[in-house]
Amino acid sequence: MILETALFMAWAIGANDSAKAVGTAVGSGIIGFKRAVLLIGVFVLLGALLGGSGVSNTVRGLAVGMDTPELGLVLFSAATAVTIASLWGNPISTTQAIIGALVGASLAKGLSPDWVLVGKIAATWVVSPPLAGILAIGIYSAYKRVLNGIKHIEILELTQKWLAFVASAYASFNLGTNELANVIGLADGGIAARGVLALALATGALTFSYEVMKTVGRDLAPLGPTSGFSAQMGASLAVTMANVLGIPVSSGQAIVGAISGVSLYKGERPNKKALVGIIRGWITAPLGSGALAFLLIKLFSAGF
């Protein structure tokens, strides 16, 4: 059961979180959708193989006292919440969904969650959006000065395309070291399992991510190549800081904070309706997955 639900969760991450890795590049027209999916597949696999142990260990620490079938229900609950959000084209936090499901499962079993660790993780969810916004503004300001010094149109366009590719590759790598690492930590996957999970994530991106990509890359705020690159890099740097500390953080919250920060700096207002819907999803994701995990553990615990 754990393998099947881990694959479901990896697919759901691809359907939702991949938009945060490449949504700004696709939305600004620099990278096509199919090329973006290929990029995700390659760099998520690299991230899963080369990093993420700190995040995996942190998530595994919240699963103490649970056996394999129960962890399968945790992953199923989180994946279900993420899939429902993806159907609405709403970018939510897959990390929040997993943490919420772990807490719900712990309470159903009568275990005491590590509230200090949960609080530490939740604190990063509050800090990461403004931090990503500040980083994105700094990158945007510096990037504009560099671009203003380039006089040839062909060189300017080539520079923007390559930097957008670098930012998207970096963000996709972070998906492997952070979001997918959450699943790896619960499934206790080896190298072969990591490769299969990365493939499942890429499949989710190919089959189900376009609407979420549209929300991130177009609906939240108008993004040009410069602002799109700056937002992507600012968000990726914020996620990397969390990875270094071994804390599972939401790339979705980071990219939304980065896009909003750059937009406000440019004198533009993010789409209020889209922003409110996204923030609502941040609240409902952990609550919904936690409630579902609690109910499933209670219903099926007699069979374990």
C-alpha positions as a Markdown table, in Angstrom:
| # | Residue | x | y | z |
|---|---|---|---|---|
| 1 | Met | 0.0 | 0.0 | 0.0 |
| 2 | Ile | 2.8 | 2.4 | 0.8 |
| 3 | Leu | 4.3 | 2.3 | -2.7 |
| 4 | Glu | 0.9 | 2.9 | -4.4 |
| 5 | Thr | 0.1 | 5.9 | -2.2 |
| 6 | Ala | 3.6 | 7.3 | -2.5 |
| 7 | Leu | 3.2 | 7.2 | -6.3 |
| 8 | Phe | -0.2 | 8.9 | -5.9 |
| 9 | Met | 1.4 | 11.6 | -3.7 |
| 10 | Ala | 4.3 | 12.1 | -6.1 |
| 11 | Trp | 1.8 | 12.4 | -9.0 |
| 12 | Ala | -0.2 | 14.9 | -7.0 |
| 13 | Ile | 3.0 | 17.0 | -6.3 |
| 14 | Gly | 3.6 | 17.1 | -10.1 |
| 15 | Ala | 0.1 | 18.1 | -10.8 |
| 16 | Asn | 0.3 | 21.0 | -8.3 |
| 17 | Asp | 3.8 | 21.9 | -7.2 |
| 18 | Ser | 5.4 | 21.7 | -10.7 |
| 19 | Ala | 3.5 | 24.9 | -11.5 |
| 20 | Lys | 5.5 | 26.7 | -8.9 |
| 21 | Ala | 8.8 | 25.5 | -10.4 |
| 22 | Val | 8.1 | 26.5 | -14.0 |
| 23 | Gly | 4.8 | 28.5 | -13.9 |
| 24 | Thr | 6.5 | 31.9 | -14.2 |
| 25 | Ala | 8.6 | 30.8 | -17.2 |
| 26 | Val | 5.6 | 29.2 | -19.0 |
| 27 | Gly | 3.3 | 32.1 | -18.1 |
| 28 | Ser | 5.8 | 34.7 | -19.5 |
| 29 | Gly | 6.1 | 32.6 | -22.7 |
| 30 | Ile | 9.8 | 31.8 | -22.4 |
| 31 | Ile | 9.5 | 28.0 | -22.0 |
| 32 | Gly | 6.8 | 25.9 | -23.7 |
| 33 | Phe | 4.7 | 23.5 | -21.6 |
| 34 | Lys | 6.2 | 20.3 | -22.9 |
| 35 | Arg | 9.8 | 21.5 | -22.5 |
| 36 | Ala | 8.9 | 22.6 | -19.0 |
| 37 | Val | 7.7 | 19.1 | -18.1 |
| 38 | Leu | 10.9 | 17.6 | -19.5 |
| 39 | Leu | 13.0 | 20.0 | -17.5 |
| 40 | Ile | 11.0 | 19.1 | -14.3 |
| 41 | Gly | 11.5 | 15.4 | -14.8 |
| 42 | Val | 15.3 | 15.7 | -15.2 |
| 43 | Phe | 16.0 | 18.1 | -12.4 |
| 44 | Val | 13.5 | 16.7 | -9.9 |
| 45 | Leu | 15.3 | 13.3 | -10.3 |
| 46 | Leu | 18.6 | 15.0 | -9.7 |
| 47 | Gly | 17.2 | 16.7 | -6.6 |
| 48 | Ala | 15.7 | 13.4 | -5.3 |
| 49 | Leu | 19.0 | 11.6 | -5.8 |
| 50 | Leu | 21.5 | 14.2 | -4.6 |
| 51 | Gly | 19.7 | 16.0 | -1.7 |
| 52 | Gly | 16.7 | 16.0 | 0.6 |
| 53 | Ser | 18.0 | 13.8 | 3.4 |
| 54 | Gly | 17.6 | 16.5 | 6.0 |
| 55 | Val | 14.0 | 17.2 | 5.0 |
| 56 | Ser | 13.2 | 13.4 | 4.8 |
| 57 | Asn | 14.6 | 12.9 | 8.3 |
| 58 | Thr | 12.5 | 15.7 | 9.7 |
| 59 | Val | 9.3 | 14.4 | 8.1 |
| 60 | Arg | 10.1 | 10.8 | 9.3 |
| 61 | Gly | 10.4 | 12.2 | 12.8 |
| 62 | Leu | 6.7 | 13.2 | 12.7 |
| 63 | Ala | 5.8 | 9.6 | 11.8 |
| 64 | Val | 7.2 | 7.9 | 14.9 |
| 65 | Gly | 4.8 | 5.3 | 16.2 |
| 66 | Met | 3.1 | 4.7 | 12.8 |
| 67 | Asp | 3.4 | 1.5 | 10.8 |
| 68 | Thr | 3.5 | 1.1 | 7.0 |
| 69 | Pro | -0.3 | 0.9 | 6.3 |
| 70 | Glu | -0.9 | 3.9 | 8.5 |
| 71 | Leu | 1.7 | 5.9 | 6.6 |
| 72 | Gly | 0.0 | 4.8 | 3.4 |
| 73 | Leu | -3.2 | 6.4 | 4.7 |
| 74 | Val | -1.3 | 9.5 | 5.5 |
| 75 | Leu | 0.0 | 9.8 | 1.9 |
| 76 | Phe | -3.4 | 9.0 | 0.5 |
| 77 | Ser | -5.0 | 11.7 | 2.6 |
| 78 | Ala | -2.5 | 14.3 | 1.6 |
| 79 | Ala | -2.6 | 13.3 | -2.1 |
| 80 | Thr | -6.4 | 13.5 | -2.1 |
| 81 | Ala | -6.4 | 17.0 | -0.7 |
| 82 | Val | -3.8 | 18.1 | -3.3 |
| 83 | Thr | -5.7 | 16.5 | -6.2 |
| 84 | Ile | -8.9 | 18.2 | -5.3 |
| 85 | Ala | -7.1 | 21.6 | -5.2 |
| 86 | Ser | -5.5 | 20.8 | -8.6 |
| 87 | Leu | -9.0 | 20.2 | -10.1 |
| 88 | Trp | -9.9 | 23.7 | -9.2 |
| 89 | Gly | -6.6 | 25.0 | -10.5 |
| 90 | Asn | -5.6 | 26.2 | -7.1 |
| 91 | Pro | -1.9 | 26.0 | -6.1 |
| 92 | Ile | -1.8 | 24.7 | -2.5 |
| 93 | Ser | 1.1 | 23.5 | -0.3 |
| 94 | Thr | 1.7 | 19.8 | -0.7 |
| 95 | Thr | 4.1 | 20.1 | 2.3 |
| 96 | Gln | 1.3 | 21.5 | 4.4 |
| 97 | Ala | -1.0 | 18.7 | 3.3 |
| 98 | Ile | 1.5 | 16.0 | 4.3 |
| 99 | Ile | 2.3 | 17.7 | 7.7 |
| 100 | Gly | -1.4 | 18.1 | 8.4 |
| 101 | Ala | -2.1 | 14.4 | 7.5 |
| 102 | Leu | 0.7 | 13.3 | 9.9 |
| 103 | Val | -0.7 | 15.4 | 12.7 |
| 104 | Gly | -4.2 | 14.1 | 12.1 |
| 105 | Ala | -3.0 | 10.5 | 12.0 |
| 106 | Ser | -1.0 | 11.0 | 15.2 |
| 107 | Leu | -4.0 | 12.3 | 17.0 |
| 108 | Ala | -6.2 | 9.4 | 15.7 |
| 109 | Lys | -3.7 | 6.9 | 17.2 |
| 110 | Gly | -3.6 | 8.7 | 20.5 |
| 111 | Leu | 0.0 | 9.8 | 19.9 |
| 112 | Ser | 1.4 | 13.2 | 20.9 |
| 113 | Pro | 2.8 | 15.0 | 17.8 |
| 114 | Asp | 6.0 | 16.8 | 18.2 |
| 115 | Trp | 4.4 | 20.2 | 18.6 |
| 116 | Val | 7.7 | 21.9 | 18.9 |
| 117 | Leu | 8.8 | 20.6 | 15.5 |
| 118 | Val | 5.4 | 21.3 | 14.0 |
| 119 | Gly | 5.5 | 24.8 | 15.3 |
| 120 | Lys | 9.0 | 25.3 | 13.8 |
| 121 | Ile | 7.8 | 24.0 | 10.4 |
| 122 | Ala | 4.7 | 26.2 | 10.6 |
| 123 | Ala | 6.9 | 29.2 | 11.4 |
| 124 | Thr | 8.7 | 28.8 | 8.1 |
| 125 | Trp | 5.4 | 28.8 | 6.3 |
| 126 | Val | 4.8 | 32.3 | 7.8 |
| 127 | Val | 8.3 | 33.5 | 7.1 |
| 128 | Ser | 9.0 | 32.1 | 3.6 |
| 129 | Pro | 6.5 | 34.2 | 1.6 |
| 130 | Pro | 7.8 | 37.7 | 2.7 |
| 131 | Leu | 11.4 | 36.4 | 2.6 |
| 132 | Ala | 10.9 | 35.2 | -0.9 |
| 133 | Gly | 9.3 | 38.5 | -1.8 |
| 134 | Ile | 12.3 | 40.5 | -0.4 |
| 135 | Leu | 14.8 | 38.2 | -2.2 |
| 136 | Ala | 12.8 | 38.6 | -5.5 |
| 137 | Ile | 12.8 | 42.3 | -5.2 |
| 138 | Gly | 16.6 | 42.4 | -4.7 |
| 139 | Ile | 17.1 | 40.1 | -7.7 |
| 140 | Tyr | 14.8 | 42.1 | -9.9 |
| 141 | Ser | 16.5 | 45.4 | -9.0 |
| 142 | Ala | 20.0 | 43.9 | -9.8 |
| 143 | Tyr | 18.7 | 42.1 | -12.9 |
| 144 | Lys | 17.2 | 45.2 | -14.4 |
| 145 | Arg | 20.5 | 47.0 | -14.1 |
| 146 | Val | 22.3 | 44.2 | -15.9 |
| 147 | Leu | 19.7 | 44.0 | -18.7 |
| 148 | Asn | 19.8 | 47.8 | -19.2 |
| 149 | Gly | 23.5 | 47.4 | -20.0 |
| 150 | Ile | 22.9 | 45.0 | -22.8 |
| 151 | Lys | 22.4 | 46.9 | -26.1 |
| 152 | His | 21.9 | 44.1 | -28.6 |
| 153 | Ile | 18.4 | 42.7 | -28.8 |
| 154 | Glu | 19.5 | 39.1 | -29.7 |
| 155 | Ile | 21.9 | 39.0 | -26.7 |
| 156 | Leu | 19.2 | 40.4 | -24.5 |
| 157 | Glu | 16.6 | 37.8 | -25.5 |
| 158 | Leu | 19.2 | 34.9 | -25.2 |
| 159 | Thr | 20.2 | 36.1 | -21.8 |
| 160 | Gln | 16.6 | 36.2 | -20.6 |
| 161 | Lys | 15.8 | 32.7 | -22.0 |
| 162 | Trp | 18.9 | 31.1 | -20.4 |
| 163 | Leu | 18.3 | 32.7 | -17.1 |
| 164 | Ala | 14.7 | 31.6 | -17.1 |
| 165 | Phe | 15.8 | 28.1 | -17.8 |
| 166 | Val | 18.4 | 28.2 | -15.0 |
| 167 | Ala | 15.7 | 29.5 | -12.5 |
| 168 | Ser | 13.2 | 26.8 | -13.5 |
| 169 | Ala | 15.9 | 24.1 | -13.3 |
| 170 | Tyr | 16.9 | 25.3 | -9.9 |
| 171 | Ala | 13.2 | 25.4 | -8.7 |
| 172 | Ser | 12.6 | 21.9 | -10.1 |
| 173 | Phe | 15.7 | 20.6 | -8.3 |
| 174 | Asn | 14.3 | 22.1 | -5.1 |
| 175 | Leu | 11.1 | 20.1 | -5.7 |
| 176 | Gly | 13.2 | 16.9 | -5.5 |
| 177 | Thr | 15.1 | 18.0 | -2.4 |
| 178 | Asn | 12.0 | 19.3 | -0.5 |
| 179 | Glu | 8.5 | 18.3 | -1.6 |
| 180 | Leu | 9.4 | 14.9 | -3.1 |
| 181 | Ala | 11.8 | 14.4 | -0.1 |
| 182 | Asn | 8.7 | 14.5 | 2.1 |
| 183 | Val | 7.3 | 11.4 | 0.3 |
| 184 | Ile | 10.7 | 9.7 | 0.2 |
| 185 | Gly | 11.0 | 10.2 | 4.0 |
| 186 | Leu | 7.7 | 8.4 | 4.6 |
| 187 | Ala | 8.1 | 5.7 | 2.0 |
| 188 | Asp | 11.7 | 5.1 | 3.1 |
| 189 | Gly | 12.6 | 4.8 | -0.6 |
| 190 | Gly | 16.0 | 3.8 | -2.0 |
| 191 | Ile | 17.6 | 5.0 | -5.2 |
| 192 | Ala | 15.3 | 2.9 | -7.5 |
| 193 | Ala | 12.2 | 4.1 | -5.6 |
| 194 | Arg | 13.4 | 7.7 | -5.9 |
| 195 | Gly | 13.6 | 7.4 | -9.6 |
| 196 | Val | 10.1 | 5.9 | -9.9 |
| 197 | Leu | 8.7 | 8.7 | -7.7 |
| 198 | Ala | 10.4 | 11.4 | -9.8 |
| 199 | Leu | 8.9 | 9.8 | -12.9 |
| 200 | Ala | 5.4 | 9.8 | -11.2 |
| 201 | Leu | 5.9 | 13.5 | -10.4 |
| 202 | Ala | 6.8 | 14.3 | -14.0 |
| 203 | Thr | 3.7 | 12.4 | -15.1 |
| 204 | Gly | 1.6 | 14.5 | -12.8 |
| 205 | Ala | 3.1 | 17.6 | -14.3 |
| 206 | Leu | 2.4 | 16.4 | -17.9 |
| 207 | Thr | -1.2 | 15.3 | -17.3 |
| 208 | Phe | -2.7 | 17.6 | -14.8 |
| 209 | Ser | -0.7 | 20.8 | -14.0 |
| 210 | Tyr | -1.7 | 23.2 | -16.7 |
| 211 | Glu | -4.5 | 24.9 | -14.9 |
| 212 | Val | -2.4 | 25.5 | -11.8 |
| 213 | Met | 0.4 | 26.7 | -14.0 |
| 214 | Lys | -2.0 | 29.2 | -15.5 |
| 215 | Thr | -2.9 | 30.5 | -12.0 |
| 216 | Val | 0.7 | 30.9 | -10.9 |
| 217 | Gly | 2.1 | 32.2 | -14.2 |
| 218 | Arg | -0.7 | 34.4 | -15.5 |
| 219 | Asp | -3.7 | 34.9 | -13.1 |
| 220 | Leu | -1.9 | 36.0 | -10.0 |
| 221 | Ala | 0.0 | 38.9 | -11.6 |
| 222 | Pro | 1.2 | 39.9 | -15.1 |
| 223 | Leu | 4.8 | 38.6 | -15.5 |
| 224 | Gly | 7.4 | 39.5 | -18.0 |
| 225 | Pro | 10.6 | 37.7 | -18.5 |
| 226 | Thr | 12.5 | 39.9 | -16.0 |
| 227 | Ser | 9.9 | 39.8 | -13.2 |
| 228 | Gly | 9.2 | 36.0 | -13.8 |
| 229 | Phe | 12.9 | 35.2 | -13.5 |
| 230 | Ser | 13.3 | 37.3 | -10.4 |
| 231 | Ala | 10.3 | 35.8 | -8.7 |
| 232 | Gln | 11.4 | 32.2 | -9.5 |
| 233 | Met | 14.9 | 32.8 | -8.2 |
| 234 | Gly | 13.7 | 34.6 | -5.1 |
| 235 | Ala | 11.4 | 31.7 | -4.2 |
| 236 | Ser | 14.1 | 29.1 | -5.0 |
| 237 | Leu | 16.6 | 30.8 | -2.7 |
| 238 | Ala | 14.1 | 30.9 | 0.1 |
| 239 | Val | 13.3 | 27.1 | -0.3 |
| 240 | Thr | 17.1 | 26.3 | -0.4 |
| 241 | Met | 17.6 | 28.1 | 3.0 |
| 242 | Ala | 14.9 | 25.8 | 4.4 |
| 243 | Asn | 16.5 | 22.8 | 2.8 |
| 244 | Val | 19.8 | 23.6 | 4.5 |
| 245 | Leu | 18.1 | 23.7 | 7.8 |
| 246 | Gly | 16.3 | 20.4 | 7.0 |
| 247 | Ile | 12.8 | 22.0 | 7.3 |
| 248 | Pro | 10.0 | 21.1 | 4.9 |
| 249 | Val | 8.8 | 24.4 | 3.5 |
| 250 | Ser | 6.2 | 25.2 | 0.8 |
| 251 | Ser | 7.6 | 26.2 | -2.6 |
| 252 | Gly | 4.0 | 27.3 | -3.4 |
| 253 | Gln | 4.0 | 29.9 | -0.6 |
| 254 | Ala | 7.5 | 31.0 | -1.6 |
| 255 | Ile | 6.6 | 31.6 | -5.3 |
| 256 | Val | 3.4 | 33.4 | -4.4 |
| 257 | Gly | 5.3 | 35.7 | -2.0 |
| 258 | Ala | 7.9 | 36.3 | -4.6 |
| 259 | Ile | 5.4 | 37.1 | -7.4 |
| 260 | Ser | 3.5 | 39.4 | -5.0 |
| 261 | Gly | 6.7 | 41.2 | -3.9 |
| 262 | Val | 7.9 | 41.9 | -7.4 |
| 263 | Ser | 4.5 | 43.0 | -8.5 |
| 264 | Leu | 4.1 | 45.5 | -5.6 |
| 265 | Tyr | 7.7 | 46.7 | -6.2 |
| 266 | Lys | 6.8 | 47.5 | -9.8 |
| 267 | Gly | 3.7 | 49.4 | -8.7 |
| 268 | Glu | 1.3 | 46.7 | -9.8 |
| 269 | Arg | -1.3 | 44.9 | -7.6 |
| 270 | Pro | -1.6 | 41.1 | -7.6 |
| 271 | Asn | -5.0 | 39.7 | -8.5 |
| 272 | Lys | -6.8 | 40.0 | -5.2 |
| 273 | Lys | -9.3 | 37.3 | -6.0 |
| 274 | Ala | -6.6 | 34.8 | -7.1 |
| 275 | Leu | -4.5 | 35.7 | -4.0 |
| 276 | Val | -7.4 | 35.2 | -1.6 |
| 277 | Gly | -8.2 | 31.8 | -3.2 |
| 278 | Ile | -4.6 | 30.7 | -2.8 |
| 279 | Ile | -4.3 | 31.7 | 0.8 |
| 280 | Arg | -7.6 | 29.9 | 1.5 |
| 281 | Gly | -6.0 | 26.8 | 0.1 |
| 282 | Trp | -3.0 | 27.2 | 2.4 |
| 283 | Ile | -5.4 | 27.0 | 5.3 |
| 284 | Thr | -7.7 | 24.2 | 4.0 |
| 285 | Ala | -4.9 | 21.9 | 2.8 |
| 286 | Pro | -3.5 | 20.9 | 6.2 |
| 287 | Leu | -6.9 | 20.9 | 7.8 |
| 288 | Gly | -8.5 | 18.9 | 5.1 |
| 289 | Ser | -5.7 | 16.3 | 4.8 |
| 290 | Gly | -5.5 | 16.1 | 8.6 |
| 291 | Ala | -9.2 | 15.5 | 9.1 |
| 292 | Leu | -9.2 | 12.8 | 6.3 |
| 293 | Ala | -6.2 | 11.1 | 7.8 |
| 294 | Phe | -7.8 | 11.2 | 11.3 |
| 295 | Leu | -11.0 | 9.6 | 9.9 |
| 296 | Leu | -9.3 | 6.9 | 7.9 |
| 297 | Ile | -7.0 | 5.9 | 10.7 |
| 298 | Lys | -10.0 | 5.6 | 13.1 |
| 299 | Leu | -12.0 | 3.6 | 10.5 |
| 300 | Phe | -9.3 | 1.2 | 9.5 |
| 301 | Ser | -7.1 | 0.9 | 12.6 |
| 302 | Ala | -8.8 | -2.3 | 13.7 |
| 303 | Gly | -7.5 | -4.0 | 10.6 |
| 304 | Phe | -3.8 | -3.1 | 11.2 |
